[in-house]
Amino acid sequence: MAGKQYTPELVPEVGVQLPPGRYIHQIATMSDDEDTSTGKYQIKARLAVVEPAALAGNSHFENFVIGTNDDPSADDPNTWKGLGAGRYRELLTKAGVELSGDVEQDIAAAVGQQIGAHITQTIEPNVTRDGQPNPYAGRIRSQVAPGAFFRPGEKEVGLDATPSDNGRLKATASVSKPVAKPVAKPVAPPMATRGALLTGTKAAKPAVPVANLRCPICDEAVPRAEFTTHVDTHE
């Protein structure tokens, strides 16, 4: 007896999860109790797909790294002027949450809210931003680029690639189109003279010289070159 049937092409790879596209997520969890591998303060969020319905329940993870090399704990207010804090603000704002100035209060208000996100994919580099070896080098990762969060209803939900693509990045081969050869324009027939156009008549053909002339005395056809001599013979 056959077991449960499924389509292998629809099963996402671990770490890839979501194909590129525009989603509506619910903020499922948020926390700031785990620093990065280099000891920098960060806020982590798990976003659960609500739409498209075919991928509902799948998760996308976003980390907002606030700490820096000079201030890994993000205690200096100026540290919060960085990109990571800006993306954190974007997440809350697009989810309809007002920044409170207290991360715990932000999290309590944000969890359960819905937010739109345009998911793209990137390939992990060989080294991290800190110059450390990247243990995930070469791995495909889904991400939300800065400015890619949106309020539900602002953008149409849909995938940039179908789930059957399995969320993989694909190189698109450029196919060169054949270059059409220039078509020679037909040569227009000679135009009639201006006079013919004005009168509506065809242009006259040039006169063809007459080879022989008829003698008015003897009525004989005589070559033009000999005509004068021939007539003189009759005098």
C-alpha positions in Angstrom: 0.0 0.0 0.0 1.4 3.4 -1.0 2.2 6.0 1.7 1.4 9.7 1.8 2.1 11.3 -1.5 3.8 14.7 -2.0 5.5 16.7 -4.7 9.3 16.9 -4.0 9.7 20.1 -6.1 7.4 22.0 -3.7 9.4 21.1 -0.6 11.7 24.1 0.2 15.4 23.7 1.1 16.3 24.4 4.7 17.6 28.0 5.0 15.9 29.0 1.7 12.3 28.7 2.8 10.6 31.5 0.8 10.7 32.1 -2.9 11.1 35.8 -3.9 7.9 37.7 -3.8 5.6 40.1 -1.8 4.1 38.5 1.4 1.9 39.4 4.3 3.4 38.1 7.5 2.4 38.0 11.1 5.1 38.9 13.6 5.2 35.6 15.4 8.1 36.1 17.9 10.6 38.8 18.7 13.5 38.8 21.2 16.8 40.5 22.0 18.3 37.9 24.3 20.8 36.5 21.9 23.8 38.5 20.6 25.5 37.9 17.3 28.4 35.4 17.0 30.7 38.4 17.4 28.9 39.6 20.6 26.9 42.5 19.1 23.4 43.4 20.4 20.6 42.4 18.0 16.9 42.0 17.8 15.6 38.8 16.2 12.1 38.4 14.6 10.3 35.4 13.2 7.7 36.4 10.6 5.0 33.8 9.8 3.5 33.8 6.3 -0.2 34.7 6.1 -0.4 35.3 2.4 0.0 33.8 -0.2 -2.2 31.1 1.2 -0.2 28.3 -0.5 2.8 29.2 1.7 0.9 30.1 4.9 2.7 29.1 8.1 6.2 29.2 6.6 8.6 31.3 8.5 11.1 34.0 7.6 13.7 35.2 10.1 15.1 38.7 10.2 17.9 39.9 12.5 18.4 43.6 13.3 22.0 44.1 14.4 22.2 47.3 16.4 25.6 46.9 18.1 28.9 48.0 16.5 32.6 47.2 17.0 32.9 50.3 19.2 29.7 49.8 21.1 28.7 46.1 20.8 26.0 46.4 23.6 24.3 49.4 21.8 24.3 51.4 25.0 25.3 54.7 23.3 22.2 56.5 21.9 24.3 57.4 18.8 24.7 53.7 18.0 21.0 53.6 17.3 21.5 55.8 14.3 22.8 52.8 12.2 21.2 50.8 9.5 20.1 47.9 11.8 18.2 50.3 14.0 16.7 52.0 11.0 15.4 48.6 9.7 14.0 47.8 13.1 12.1 51.1 13.1 10.8 50.3 9.6 9.5 46.9 10.8 7.6 48.5 13.7 6.3 51.5 11.7 4.9 49.3 8.8 3.3 47.0 11.4 1.5 50.0 12.9 3.6 50.0 16.1 4.8 53.3 17.6 8.3 53.3 18.9 8.3 53.5 22.7 12.0 53.8 23.4 11.9 50.5 25.3 12.6 47.3 23.4 10.5 45.1 25.7 7.5 47.4 25.2 8.1 47.5 21.4 8.1 43.7 21.3 5.0 43.3 23.4 3.1 45.7 21.0 4.6 44.2 17.8 4.0 40.5 18.3 0.8 39.4 16.6 0.7 42.4 14.2 0.8 41.9 10.4 3.3 43.4 8.1 4.1 43.2 4.4 7.5 42.3 3.1 9.1 41.9 -0.3 11.3 38.9 0.0 14.4 38.6 -2.1 17.3 36.1 -2.1 21.1 36.5 -1.8 24.1 34.2 -1.7 26.0 34.2 1.5 29.6 35.7 1.0 32.8 34.0 2.1 33.3 36.4 4.9 31.0 38.3 7.3 30.8 42.1 7.5 33.3 41.8 10.3 35.8 40.0 8.1 35.3 36.7 9.8 34.9 33.4 7.8 31.3 32.9 7.1 30.1 29.3 8.1 27.2 29.7 5.7 29.3 30.8 2.6 27.6 29.9 -0.7 24.3 29.2 0.9 21.2 30.9 -0.5 19.4 33.1 2.0 16.0 34.8 1.9 16.1 38.5 3.0 14.1 41.7 3.3 16.2 44.5 1.9 16.1 48.0 3.5 12.9 49.7 2.5 11.1 46.5 1.5 8.7 46.3 4.4 5.2 47.7 3.6 1.8 48.1 5.3 -0.7 45.4 4.4 -2.8 46.6 1.5 -0.1 48.9 0.1 1.2 46.4 -2.4 -0.3 43.4 -4.2 0.7 40.1 -2.8 2.3 37.6 -5.1 5.4 35.6 -5.9 8.2 36.7 -8.2 8.9 33.0 -8.8 6.5 30.0 -8.5 7.0 27.6 -5.6 8.0 24.9 -8.1 11.2 26.8 -8.5 12.0 25.7 -4.9 13.2 29.1 -4.0 16.5 28.7 -5.9 18.4 31.5 -7.4 18.7 30.9 -11.2 21.1 32.5 -13.7 19.1 33.8 -16.6 20.9 33.1 -19.8 20.8 36.0 -22.2 19.6 34.9 -25.6 20.8 37.1 -28.4 18.2 37.8 -31.0 19.2 37.5 -34.7 20.0 40.8 -36.2 17.8 41.5 -39.2 19.6 42.4 -42.4 18.7 45.8 -43.8 16.2 45.5 -46.6 17.2 47.3 -49.7 14.7 50.0 -50.7 13.3 49.6 -54.2 14.8 52.1 -56.7 12.1 54.5 -57.8 11.6 54.8 -61.6 12.9 58.1 -63.2 10.6 60.9 -62.6 8.9 62.7 -65.4 10.0 66.2 -66.3 8.5 69.2 -64.5 6.8 70.2 -67.7 5.2 66.8 -68.2 3.9 66.9 -64.6 2.4 70.3 -65.1 0.7 69.5 -68.5 -0.2 65.9 -67.6 1.6 64.5 -70.7 4.4 62.0 -70.9 7.9 63.3 -71.5 8.9 63.2 -75.2 11.5 60.7 -76.3 14.7 62.1 -77.8 14.6 62.1 -81.7 16.5 59.3 -83.5 18.7 60.7 -86.4 17.4 59.6 -89.9 19.9 57.5 -91.8 18.7 58.2 -95.4 17.0 61.2 -97.1 14.8 60.9 -100.2 15.8 62.8 -103.3 13.1 65.3 -104.3 14.2 65.0 -108.0 14.5 61.3 -108.6 12.7 60.0 -105.5 15.7 57.8 -104.6 16.7 57.1 -101.0 20.2 58.6 -100.5 22.5 58.4 -97.4 22.5 61.6 -95.5 26.2 62.1 -96.0 25.9 61.8 -99.8 22.6 63.8 -100.1 24.1 67.1 -101.2 26.4 65.5 -103.8 23.5 63.4 -105.2 21.3 66.4 -105.7 24.1 68.3 -107.5 24.4 65.5 -110.1 20.9 66.4 -111.3 21.9 70.0 -112.2 
